[in-house]
Amino acid sequence: MTATENIPRPPDGDWLGTPFLRFEREGPFGVVTLDRPEARNAMTPAMYFGIRYAVTHVENDPDLAGLLITGTGDVFAPGGDLGGGDGVDDWMSFGPALSMDVTPFETLRQSVKPVVSAVNGLCQGGGLQIAMCSDMAVVSDRATFRVPELYRGIADTYYSQMLARMIGPVRTRDLMFTGRTLDAREAVDWGMVARVVPHDDLGAVARDVLAQCCRTAPKARLVVKSSLDNYMGLFDRIGMKASYSGPEAVEGFVAFKQRRAPEWVHPDLRTEGRL
């Protein structure tokens, strides 16, 4: 029997199916930490699915009242691993993975028990979606936020739907069409995340916020969550799927790997390095 065969697999124990996610129990809370520093916490499909599984794992455990999600070092989550993975946890490419709907966003929005994201640093792409789909996002004053999907050739209709509802269409165009970076204070002022705190206080404040959420009446809380979920509305799944399986997404992926501007950028507007 190999060493890996001794590792418990879901639904046994707290193993989330990937070595890049840590699940720890802190009294009434489950704490999931993205822990892949060698790749700046870039998320493989298994990591996305592990977050999704963690939500239901906590929901089904009577000893746990809520879930906290955070990252390591100066990175929360940069989104999907477009760099190709390292072979350890890279079990499928991102197009097929998204088609299988391994991402945790809907599960987070519909979670029975409270979920708080403690955003400790860089947060973009799918990482920002995790923060926005959590019940609350408490962010370090060092955190930064970005929506780079259009630079990758992906028409992310999930973002365009949710951001327009949360921050309005004008600011959504600003973020999505320019790909610019927001600092923590801007993100809070825009209503993208709940609150900003000094970096050294992040863990304590996020846990206190989670405790407050967990004290609310569960059934009444679900009614409110349902109302908010309906407000957020649906997104164009078919259009988005067609986009990330299309030629622009392929070129966006290749350009990212080759650290250059995509071919669709006018020659006079190309810059050194990836966008």
Legacy VTK file of the C-alpha trace (Angstrom):
# vtk DataFile Version 3.0
C-alpha trace
ASCII
DATASET POLYDATA
POINTS 275 float
0.000 0.000 0.000
1.407 3.395 -0.974
1.526 6.417 1.321
-1.176 8.177 -0.672
-3.528 5.225 -0.171
-3.415 5.884 3.576
-4.768 9.418 3.161
-8.503 9.616 3.931
-10.634 10.729 1.011
-13.907 12.623 1.058
-16.229 11.936 2.766
-13.841 10.389 5.336
-12.385 12.791 7.867
-11.552 16.379 6.942
-9.519 15.637 3.817
-10.657 17.920 0.980
-9.102 15.893 -1.830
-5.996 18.012 -2.457
-2.792 18.711 -0.513
-3.163 22.405 -1.346
-6.132 22.935 0.980
-5.854 22.585 4.756
-8.958 21.978 6.869
-8.608 22.707 10.574
-11.120 22.706 13.421
-11.120 25.680 15.748
-13.878 25.053 18.253
-17.176 25.669 16.424
-15.484 26.702 13.170
-14.029 24.887 10.222
-11.100 26.814 8.735
-9.967 26.180 5.169
-6.590 27.620 4.164
-5.407 27.788 0.566
-1.836 26.594 0.930
0.036 26.459 -2.349
2.707 29.142 -1.896
4.962 27.799 -4.658
2.236 28.737 -7.172
0.976 31.845 -5.336
-2.168 29.860 -4.376
-3.232 29.494 -8.016
-6.244 27.200 -7.889
-6.416 23.828 -9.594
-9.825 22.284 -10.355
-9.358 20.037 -7.317
-8.839 23.093 -5.106
-12.024 24.692 -6.409
-13.915 21.482 -5.763
-12.312 21.184 -2.318
-13.740 24.585 -1.337
-17.127 23.456 -2.590
-16.886 20.220 -0.627
-15.795 22.093 2.529
-19.074 24.042 2.549
-21.184 20.877 2.518
-18.776 19.151 4.920
-19.386 21.894 7.507
-23.109 21.919 6.779
-23.346 18.209 7.607
-21.252 18.350 10.779
-23.298 19.165 13.912
-20.107 20.083 15.770
-19.365 22.968 13.387
-21.322 26.225 13.189
-19.562 28.008 10.318
-16.705 28.089 7.812
-13.772 30.480 7.459
-11.754 30.626 4.203
-8.336 32.277 4.001
-4.968 32.034 2.252
-1.263 31.865 3.039
1.365 34.566 2.910
0.400 37.668 0.948
-2.064 35.850 -1.352
-5.691 34.895 -0.769
-6.403 33.421 -4.210
-5.512 34.604 -7.725
-8.060 32.385 -9.478
-7.478 29.371 -11.676
-4.019 28.036 -12.428
-3.396 29.107 -16.010
0.278 28.274 -15.676
-0.303 24.583 -16.262
0.015 23.088 -12.780
2.871 21.074 -11.366
1.601 17.581 -12.043
0.675 16.833 -8.408
-2.882 18.097 -8.449
-3.394 19.014 -12.087
-5.986 16.378 -12.936
-7.724 18.158 -15.802
-7.552 21.340 -17.842
-9.716 24.272 -16.889
-12.181 24.201 -19.782
-13.443 20.669 -19.042
-13.312 21.391 -15.309
-15.592 24.408 -15.645
-17.936 22.384 -17.830
-18.219 19.916 -14.954
-19.100 22.809 -12.642
-16.498 22.025 -9.980
-16.425 25.661 -8.898
-17.875 26.519 -5.463
-19.632 29.805 -6.210
-23.250 28.646 -6.212
-22.613 26.407 -3.209
-21.189 29.355 -1.290
-24.165 31.540 -2.154
-26.579 28.870 -0.965
-24.663 27.647 2.097
-26.814 26.708 5.070
-24.166 27.676 7.620
-22.350 31.037 7.547
-19.189 31.379 5.461
-16.709 34.235 5.965
-13.688 34.898 3.757
-10.647 36.405 5.481
-8.873 37.992 2.518
-5.223 38.249 3.498
-3.721 39.580 0.261
-3.961 39.386 -3.522
-7.492 38.428 -4.558
-8.638 38.178 -8.164
-10.390 35.970 -10.696
-12.046 33.000 -9.034
-10.564 34.061 -5.704
-12.558 37.281 -5.773
-15.652 35.277 -6.691
-15.139 33.161 -3.569
-14.919 36.309 -1.443
-18.011 37.880 -3.046
-20.082 34.690 -2.800
-19.270 34.209 0.876
-21.734 35.623 3.376
-19.137 38.178 4.428
-15.649 39.146 3.290
-13.312 40.723 5.840
-10.168 42.010 4.143
-6.680 43.000 5.180
-5.629 46.576 4.468
-2.919 44.997 2.284
-5.417 43.154 0.058
-5.791 43.994 -3.633
-8.546 43.061 -6.082
-8.697 42.590 -9.849
-10.984 41.126 -12.533
-8.614 40.139 -15.406
-10.896 37.716 -17.276
-11.282 39.828 -20.429
-7.484 39.875 -20.760
-7.695 36.070 -20.874
-10.345 36.011 -23.614
-13.130 34.905 -21.253
-16.570 36.532 -21.236
-17.192 36.000 -17.529
-20.926 36.609 -17.339
-20.939 35.535 -13.690
-18.811 38.562 -12.895
-20.778 40.939 -15.101
-24.034 39.836 -13.427
-22.852 39.844 -9.818
-20.707 42.958 -9.995
-23.452 44.970 -11.684
-25.779 44.020 -8.837
-23.202 44.739 -6.136
-21.395 47.857 -7.351
-23.418 49.021 -10.374
-22.811 48.810 -14.132
-20.522 51.863 -14.374
-17.996 50.508 -11.896
-18.382 47.008 -13.360
-17.299 48.347 -16.754
-14.383 50.110 -15.078
-13.153 46.901 -13.452
-13.814 44.481 -16.301
-12.811 46.623 -19.293
-9.593 48.006 -17.776
-8.549 45.107 -15.567
-7.248 47.633 -13.076
-6.339 46.817 -9.485
-8.415 48.047 -6.553
-6.929 48.447 -3.107
-8.770 47.339 0.011
-10.216 50.743 0.834
-11.662 51.173 -2.666
-13.168 47.690 -2.565
-14.957 48.461 0.689
-16.056 51.926 -0.474
-17.495 50.375 -3.635
-19.417 47.754 -1.657
-17.526 44.791 -3.123
-16.472 43.474 0.305
-17.795 44.069 3.809
-14.999 45.635 5.833
-11.265 46.342 5.893
-9.085 45.846 8.981
-5.382 46.160 9.822
-3.539 43.146 8.465
-2.459 41.867 11.889
-6.077 41.942 13.118
-7.549 40.044 10.159
-7.789 36.594 11.721
-9.335 37.768 14.968
-11.842 40.117 13.327
-12.881 37.557 10.704
-13.504 34.970 13.396
-15.502 37.471 15.431
-17.623 38.314 12.368
-18.189 34.611 11.726
-19.241 34.137 15.363
-21.756 36.984 15.043
-23.218 35.444 11.883
-23.459 32.034 13.543
-25.540 33.470 16.396
-28.395 34.422 14.065
-31.497 32.214 13.764
-30.710 29.570 11.102
-34.114 29.254 9.443
-34.732 33.009 9.391
-31.198 33.539 8.064
-31.887 31.146 5.185
-34.981 33.125 4.209
-32.881 36.294 4.046
-30.160 34.461 2.102
-32.743 33.234 -0.383
-34.022 36.763 -0.892
-30.509 38.084 -1.463
-29.681 35.188 -3.798
-32.759 35.975 -5.897
-31.638 39.611 -6.086
-28.248 38.566 -7.439
-30.067 36.716 -10.212
-28.910 34.351 -12.935
-26.065 34.644 -15.422
-25.561 33.561 -19.011
-24.051 30.099 -18.532
-24.322 29.155 -22.217
-22.570 32.303 -23.412
-19.825 31.945 -20.838
-19.234 28.290 -21.710
-19.020 29.158 -25.408
-16.493 31.859 -24.534
-14.042 29.801 -22.481
-14.056 27.031 -25.084
-13.552 29.484 -27.973
-10.474 30.749 -29.840
-10.044 33.915 -27.782
-9.784 31.922 -24.564
-7.225 29.639 -26.210
-5.165 32.646 -27.302
-5.570 34.227 -23.861
-4.263 31.054 -22.224
-1.305 30.739 -24.609
-0.427 34.422 -24.194
-0.532 34.060 -20.414
1.759 31.032 -20.566
4.146 32.857 -22.900
4.038 36.058 -20.787
2.975 38.288 -23.661
0.020 40.344 -24.838
-2.624 38.402 -26.802
-2.693 38.716 -30.586
-5.951 40.685 -30.507
-4.130 43.659 -28.940
-3.149 46.307 -31.523
0.641 46.226 -32.070
0.972 49.825 -30.869
-0.766 48.922 -27.596
1.163 45.796 -26.678
3.241 45.886 -23.534
6.077 43.785 -22.199
4.958 40.775 -20.202
1.469 39.403 -19.699
-1.527 41.631 -19.173
LINES 1 276
275 0 1 2 3 4 5 6 7 8 9 10 11 12 13 14 15 16 17 18 19 20 21 22 23 24 25 26 27 28 29 30 31 32 33 34 35 36 37 38 39 40 41 42 43 44 45 46 47 48 49 50 51 52 53 54 55 56 57 58 59 60 61 62 63 64 65 66 67 68 69 70 71 72 73 74 75 76 77 78 79 80 81 82 83 84 85 86 87 88 89 90 91 92 93 94 95 96 97 98 99 100 101 102 103 104 105 106 107 108 109 110 111 112 113 114 115 116 117 118 119 120 121 122 123 124 125 126 127 128 129 130 131 132 133 134 135 136 137 138 139 140 141 142 143 144 145 146 147 148 149 150 151 152 153 154 155 156 157 158 159 160 161 162 163 164 165 166 167 168 169 170 171 172 173 174 175 176 177 178 179 180 181 182 183 184 185 186 187 188 189 190 191 192 193 194 195 196 197 198 199 200 201 202 203 204 205 206 207 208 209 210 211 212 213 214 215 216 217 218 219 220 221 222 223 224 225 226 227 228 229 230 231 232 233 234 235 236 237 238 239 240 241 242 243 244 245 246 247 248 249 250 251 252 253 254 255 256 257 258 259 260 261 262 263 264 265 266 267 268 269 270 271 272 273 274
